[in-house]
Amino acid sequence: MRPPGYGSDDLPTRQPREPWARVTSLVLIVSLLFFGLFLYGLVRDMEMPHLMDNAFMQIHAGGHALFRVFGLTAAVAGGTFLQLFVPFALGFYFIRQRQPLYVALCLFFFFEQFLPIARYMADAQAQQLPWMSIGRYESLIHDWNYLFTQLGVLSYDTMIAGIVRSIGSLGMIGVIFWFLWRAVIDIELDR
């Protein structure tokens, strides 16, 4: 039996969500040009994507330092974790702010970072890529050689890298299509 006055009227009302920020035709065109040029640069191995990767390498190195207090495995994995966490967290923040352009940019770069990570994964056995480190260390280790060895999957490094590369590529394309879909809705509503 319910006490008197008990019912749906007692439930707190939920505040309506803010609408998404509008995407104008100009923002759509400029954004699609940027995404297209960036993807073209990736395919052609041009400088612009490498500049972004260099910025994310600093975040990667910071992850090693930040997670060092939790032990060697956490320090090694922490670089890649922070490299992916920063754009993902920013994307989530902009989802909460309902800003489609910034969501698209952050998530595009989240998925873009899968590509250099995959390149480094594929090098786990060969260890031929140049290493970059911050500070002085008595011994440097290859992140993915160490992690894949710990997991017992070192012999599958190129296969895992191919999957990661595919996820990154499909994710970038998916983000672009999501942004295009959002923009088309806004442009149609403005007509």
Secondary structure by P-SEA (a helix, b strand, c coil): ccccccccccccccccccccccccaaaaaaaaaaaaaaaaaaaacccaaaaaaaaaaaaaaaaaaaaccccaaaaaaaaaaaaaaaaaaaaaaaaaaccaaaaaaaaaaaaaaaaaaaaaaaacccccccccccccccccccaaaaaaaaaccccaaaaaaaaaaaaaaaaaaaaaaaaaaaaaaaaaaac
